[in-house]
């Protein structure tokens, strides 16, 4: 496989140049099959180059979102502009939430209301942990006056596109249609009682998304030779990790390069995509160099709008 560029997108840092380059797949190259679009690789850091964590699995003419960090709708619009029409804002109508941390959900109101304002008629289908329903109800209450004005004022908005059907999930198959079967599996994310990764099985590919997690065999079992494994990572060289508190935090909430290497060697993905990188104030190249030493298979460090 020799990936090509999509528009002007820079997708990531080369991990194994023999197999993966830094430009991602072209939109045309896999238009008949499943594609992974990394809409945002960020975390709570206010990095203008990395929007909030969000991924889209695009199959045929439909986009399935995983998480909705800040800027999710505009990042989707950017991907549409770069040749992926399924990510048109008004067509965004399904999302799977890994967990309820704010950096993964601050774009949730955006995903509820912006596509509606832009013409979405179908309710948003939202799948996620216990607590998502309460979060949704509070968001709907906070924007109640906006909804009233948009429906009954000059905008004449429809009465359905802002609504949300919330589906509380447990491990196992959580969704199925003609394009994809989505399976949730539990991951370890510190104090969170519920955090999930997701497997997307399509006609031509199996894609596994770790979500935020410390090392867990659940990811290895879910991948088991999958086509694409998206996995988070943090840089243990960060200055704040010299403090015992933050060292313990990252150890229990996230995955180090050494731990990621072990997971990838046992999971055998055809392509490892490192996303949601916690760079800890250091250049991305520092994290990349550490992962290179730990894993010699095909991998790439994702950039926003990378396509795989």
Secondary structure as the mmCIF struct_conf table of DSSP 4:
data_model
#
loop_
_struct_conf.conf_type_id
_struct_conf.id
_struct_conf.beg_label_comp_id
_struct_conf.beg_label_asym_id
_struct_conf.beg_label_seq_id
_struct_conf.end_label_comp_id
_struct_conf.end_label_asym_id
_struct_conf.end_label_seq_id
TURN_TY1_P TURN_TY1_P1 UNK A 7 UNK A 8
STRN STRN1 UNK A 12 UNK A 14
BEND BEND1 UNK A 15 UNK A 15
TURN_TY1_P TURN_TY1_P2 UNK A 17 UNK A 19
BEND BEND2 UNK A 22 UNK A 23
TURN_TY1_P TURN_TY1_P3 UNK A 27 UNK A 32
BEND BEND3 UNK A 33 UNK A 33
STRN STRN2 UNK A 35 UNK A 40
BEND BEND4 UNK A 44 UNK A 45
TURN_TY1_P TURN_TY1_P4 UNK A 48 UNK A 49
BEND BEND5 UNK A 50 UNK A 50
HELX_LH_PP_P HELX_LH_PP_P1 UNK A 51 UNK A 51
BEND BEND6 UNK A 52 UNK A 53
STRN STRN3 UNK A 54 UNK A 59
TURN_TY1_P TURN_TY1_P5 UNK A 60 UNK A 61
STRN STRN4 UNK A 62 UNK A 66
TURN_TY1_P TURN_TY1_P6 UNK A 70 UNK A 71
HELX_RH_AL_P HELX_RH_AL_P1 UNK A 72 UNK A 81
TURN_TY1_P TURN_TY1_P7 UNK A 82 UNK A 83
HELX_RH_3T_P HELX_RH_3T_P1 UNK A 85 UNK A 87
HELX_RH_3T_P HELX_RH_3T_P2 UNK A 89 UNK A 91
STRN STRN5 UNK A 94 UNK A 96
BEND BEND7 UNK A 98 UNK A 98
HELX_RH_AL_P HELX_RH_AL_P2 UNK A 102 UNK A 105
TURN_TY1_P TURN_TY1_P8 UNK A 106 UNK A 107
HELX_RH_AL_P HELX_RH_AL_P3 UNK A 108 UNK A 117
TURN_TY1_P TURN_TY1_P9 UNK A 118 UNK A 119
BEND BEND8 UNK A 122 UNK A 122
HELX_LH_PP_P HELX_LH_PP_P2 UNK A 123 UNK A 123
STRN STRN6 UNK A 124 UNK A 128
BEND BEND9 UNK A 129 UNK A 129
TURN_TY1_P TURN_TY1_P10 UNK A 130 UNK A 131
HELX_RH_AL_P HELX_RH_AL_P4 UNK A 132 UNK A 142
TURN_TY1_P TURN_TY1_P11 UNK A 143 UNK A 143
HELX_RH_AL_P HELX_RH_AL_P5 UNK A 144 UNK A 152
BEND BEND10 UNK A 153 UNK A 153
TURN_TY1_P TURN_TY1_P12 UNK A 154 UNK A 155
BEND BEND11 UNK A 159 UNK A 160
TURN_TY1_P TURN_TY1_P13 UNK A 161 UNK A 162
STRN STRN7 UNK A 164 UNK A 168
BEND BEND12 UNK A 171 UNK A 171
STRN STRN8 UNK A 172 UNK A 176
BEND BEND13 UNK A 178 UNK A 179
STRN STRN9 UNK A 180 UNK A 186
STRN STRN10 UNK A 188 UNK A 188
TURN_TY1_P TURN_TY1_P14 UNK A 190 UNK A 191
BEND BEND14 UNK A 193 UNK A 193
STRN STRN11 UNK A 196 UNK A 202
BEND BEND15 UNK A 203 UNK A 204
STRN STRN12 UNK A 206 UNK A 209
BEND BEND16 UNK A 212 UNK A 212
STRN STRN13 UNK A 214 UNK A 214
HELX_RH_AL_P HELX_RH_AL_P6 UNK A 217 UNK A 223
BEND BEND17 UNK A 224 UNK A 225
BEND BEND18 UNK A 227 UNK A 227
STRN STRN14 UNK A 228 UNK A 234
TURN_TY1_P TURN_TY1_P15 UNK A 236 UNK A 237
HELX_RH_3T_P HELX_RH_3T_P3 UNK A 239 UNK A 242
BEND BEND19 UNK A 243 UNK A 243
HELX_RH_AL_P HELX_RH_AL_P7 UNK A 244 UNK A 253
BEND BEND20 UNK A 254 UNK A 254
STRN STRN15 UNK A 256 UNK A 256
HELX_RH_AL_P HELX_RH_AL_P8 UNK A 257 UNK A 267
BEND BEND21 UNK A 270 UNK A 270
STRN STRN16 UNK A 271 UNK A 278
TURN_TY1_P TURN_TY1_P16 UNK A 280 UNK A 281
BEND BEND22 UNK A 282 UNK A 282
HELX_RH_AL_P HELX_RH_AL_P9 UNK A 284 UNK A 294
BEND BEND23 UNK A 297 UNK A 298
STRN STRN17 UNK A 299 UNK A 302
TURN_TY1_P TURN_TY1_P17 UNK A 304 UNK A 305
STRN STRN18 UNK A 306 UNK A 307
#
